[in-house]
Amino acid sequence: MRLFTIGPVEMFDEIKDVRKRGDAVPYFRTPEFSDMMLETDRLLRKFAKTGDSSRTIYLTASGTAAMEAAVLNCFTQEDRLLVIDGGTFGHRFVEICKIHGIPHDVITLDFGETLAKKHFEAASHKAYTALLVNVDETSTGQLYDMALISDFCKNKGMYLVADAISSFLCDEFDMDGYGVDVMIASSQKGPCVSPGMSVALLSERILKERVMKSAFSSLYFDFKSYLENFKRGQTPFTPAVGICVELNAALRMIDRIGLEQHLSNIETIAKDFRSKLLDLPVSIPSYPLSNAVTPVIFDEPIAYRVFEYLKDRYGIYVNPTGGKLGETTFRVAHIGKITTEDNSILISRIKEGIGAVKSK
Ligand SMILES: *Cc1c(COP(=O)(O)O)cnc(C)c1O
């Protein structure tokens, strides 16, 4: 099996080795586990470029739970939010607002459209509490212009919630520089470890003004109990202990390589793949792309059948795309243990798959 998917990803050997060690899932109500979590937290905040006053919530749940919990711990039906809906994950924020009756307006992008200043014109005359955005809209691979979004929010005094699940540790990010109040990450994407843990990193501002004053009632998802417990490196409930160990190993590995070098390695793999695609009867979008993933657009509606060919014939997995784009596009990830040689093999298999599917 070979994964070119965006989460789970093809894990680095170093992380797989951590999992193979007999002692990989320790008992966790110990000072040793707490120390490991506090180290994880120090590295996470270092890589997100945020200071000592921000705080992290470690949830045992998939990324969507962190998105929903962040919205519920920060906002109420008294707020008005602005949501950028440029694909599946932006749409998920819209659904969260709808389900919980939180007033919101939506900036909707068509497939292929680049988020630009003009999209904010209508919203610039209205008052909003916060903006919700996915830094990389993973369903399309668009890497949004965070400087543009950040300026808009700063000018209007809005909170900024950035779901960086597929972008954190793949693209440059600067939480404090962009004035991000909530950054969301999830174990199986950017950090390239197993699925099951998600984090919400909170700015001092939103902690003081919103989270600590929130009347949100929930046993499992109330951030206040997570904040209290994490003062000593613990979570209120049993975390996915094995994934906490993997996450710590992944962040230590990145720290050893250096964040800039790590990002540059991913960029090299992404650029290599995109240049090799020129040999195939496919195209890629013209909007800015995250280093994490490339949507491959076919001339004909054969993407899903080529995906099946790669899977069934070679055990190679790419990401099929959901919805109406599914027939014409699939996505290829560039994170985790992937080399330029792997890219060459994938390209030749895709070429073969296109031939096989078309000759049927
Ligand atoms: C994967 C992803 C999520 C969350 O997905 P889960 O399946 O709940 O982990 C949210 N936002 C983005 C941008 C993602 O890529």
The ligand as a Gaussian input file, in Angstrom:
#p B3LYP/6-31G(d) Opt

LIG

0 1
 C       -9.575000      17.030000       7.092000
 C      -10.035000      18.408000       7.376000
 C      -10.964000      18.686000       8.390000
 C      -11.544000      17.719000       9.358000
 O      -11.797000      16.469000       8.989000
 P      -12.004000      15.276000      10.025000
 O      -12.373000      14.178000       9.101000
 O      -13.080000      15.642000      10.953000
 O      -10.681000      15.088000      10.721000
 C      -11.327000      19.999000       8.592000
 N      -10.824000      20.986000       7.854000
 C       -9.919000      20.771000       6.890000
 C       -9.367000      21.929000       6.149000
 C       -9.502000      19.475000       6.614000
 O       -8.589000      19.267000       5.647000

